[in-house]
Amino acid sequence: MANPVHAPMPEDDPERTDLIPRVSDPAFSSASPPLGGTEEKSAKFKAGKHRRAPRKQPLWRELLTLLAIALVLTFLIQNFLGRVYSIPSGSMEHTLHGCTGCTGDRVLVDKLVYDFHDPKPGDVVVFEGPDSWTENEPVPDAPSNGVVRGLQWLGSLIGLAPPNERDFVKRVVAVGGQTVQCCDDKSRVLVDGKPLDEPYIYWQNGGPDARQRFDPVTVPDGTLWVMGDNRSDSCDSRCQGGGGLRGVVPIDKVIGKVRYIVLPPGRWRGVGDHDPQPAAAAALSAPAWQQGAPFGVGLLVAWPTLWLGRRIRWRHR
């Protein structure tokens, strides 16, 4: 049986030129309907129409976010970098104001510097009172109201309320291994037999007297001999714990170095750290790389903080 011969389809005929699509064909004109499916999504993606307009956050939510970030940064800075302390007494007059009837100073304390070297003579330091200093002091009762406790904690972070610890601020006069005593014939304190150069001293009662004298004390390693700048009105290493070895302060009790007076505004200034032992300054000074280390660490901490701020701003666009 012969195979049937199929008639060619019109579209298979090469002679049928009327079947070739032309550019002028309406199907290819600009008025043609939009692409559909995947092609339509691709076109929208290229045109940038896939991104929704960001929804503007309510003002109250932005304020809460900023407040939370501020509290977190404040906590981190105050606990690891620096903290504001109030001066409660006049023992450091006139370097720091804390006298009765005057506006007490708020000072910024650098908590990072002593991670790289120990305190040096002349440094004004804030430290937690050792047991020999506080054993006879009554412990203040904490407020029973939780809200009041929270406000007191927040106030202590920014220096508007006293910190919870029983802290002191004094000037380092001698360090471990040195022998300190008072006085020579000019009423000057001696360290290792040499008189100190102390231009910061203030005599509230007009000048030194016999009460300033104390016998030689060799400061143990790892401790400090500290004194107030107001020598006639400061209970310091000379009298705390009965004086002598009970008056020294362990270095691990030191919180940080006083850098600046930040309040009141009229007293904004740096706090000097004049070394009263010129001959020993070179031997006790930290190497250059250690002196610059706090600044370098500060830059490292500042960078992620800046990055976080930019990320938050980007998310709220």
Number of C-alpha atoms within 10 A of each C-alpha: 3 4 5 6 6 6 6 8 7 10 12 9 10 9 9 10 9 8 12 10 11 10 9 8 9 11 12 12 10 8 8 9 9 9 11 10 7 9 11 11 14 14 15 13 12 9 10 10 11 12 9 7 8 9 8 9 10 8 9 9 10 13 11 11 13 13 12 12 14 12 14 12 13 18 17 13 15 19 14 12 19 22 24 26 26 22 22 18 18 21 27 26 21 16 19 21 22 20 17 10 6 9 12 18 26 26 26 24 23 22 22 20 20 17 11 15 14 17 24 23 23 21 22 28 23 22 21 18 19 21 12 16 23 15 11 9 9 7 10 8 6 11 11 8 8 10 10 12 13 12 12 18 17 17 15 19 22 19 21 15 16 19 18 12 10 15 19 20 28 24 24 22 26 26 26 16 15 17 19 23 22 20 20 13 6 8 15 18 21 20 22 13 15 15 19 16 15 16 9 17 16 21 14 15 11 8 10 17 10 9 7 15 16 16 12 16 20 19 21 17 12 14 22 27 28 25 22 25 24 22 20 19 17 19 19 24 23 24 15 19 20 13 18 19 18 16 24 28 27 18 17 13 14 23 22 24 25 26 19 19 24 18 18 13 10 8 14 14 13 13 17 14 18 15 18 22 21 12 11 12 14 10 9 15 15 16 12 8 10 15 14 13 15 19 13 13 12 12 12 11 13 12 11 11 13 10 10 13 12 11 11 12 9 9 8 11 10
